Amino acid sequence: MVSLMRDTDMRNPEQLGRAIRLKRKEKGLSQSALAAQLGVGRKWVIGIESGNSRAELGLILKTLDVLGLRASLSEKSQTSPTKDRHQPEPSRLDEVFRRLQQPEPK
């Protein structure tokens, strides 16, 4: 199956919710099945897919991980009027997340 997901600038919680719903459906997961993997109730999944702006960040990141998605941040660039404003700058956030997930040396 070809994924419909592509790099997208997320501007609001509703866009993030739509992306989560799309990926969940691509993976053939029900809302209940995703909720079980996350350790939350189905209502939480319904809320996040509806654009709940008060969802806990840690659970959102866990949701993205379970679905095989990644989050990245970039600074808004000072662009000239001729430059495409929607072109995101590369981010090192993924590397930071990887380092944070590695166990600390003893």
Secondary structure, DSSP 8 states (H G I E B T S, - for coil): -----------SHHHHHHHHHHHHHHTT--HHHHHHHHTS-HHHHHHHHTT-TTS-HHHHHHHHHHTT------------TTS-TT------HHHHHHHHHS----
